[in-house]
Amino acid sequence: MPNWLKVLFTAALPISELRGAIPLGLFVFKMEYWETIILSVIGNLLPILPLTYFLKYGQKWLSQHSILFQKFFNWWFKKTEKAFNGKYQSWGKLGLIIFVAIPLPMTGAWTGALASVLFNIKPKEAFSCITLGVLIACAIVVSLCSLGYLII
């Protein structure tokens, strides 16, 4: 598999997202900044539209047909609701942008998509907020990676 595809897929995964894809492209594969950034942002955003449009329906169907999925979705929904609930109520869509922009575990595009479904944000609006959050997270991660280059 080509390195650019590995970066794209890493960015599309729910755990690693940009936090894993950018260092992978820059430090492991020695890719150019512009290439790493483009692949990481595209990869991170690829699953978001399907998630915002179909997560609610997919979750219901999978939970009805599998106890394992039912337990997983219950855990994930409770965790996301707990992390995002107060922030969204007080900050609105800006809260979703900030939530996605913070490059820490259990924040990011996937969890932001879930939060948008939980709080009934329209998919188009959610995608716009999540995209902005992803771009901010990208800037943060690239900045931290740049500092890493200066330190090394």
Secondary structure, 3 states (H helix, E strand, C coil): CCHHHHHHHHHHCCCCHHHHHHHHHHHHCCCCHHHHHHHHHHHHHCCHHHHHHHHHHHHHHHHHHCHHHHHHHHHHHHHHHHHHHHHHHHHCHHHHHHHHHCCCCCCCHHHHHHHHHHCCCCHHHHHHHHHHHHHHHHHHHHHHHHHHHHHC
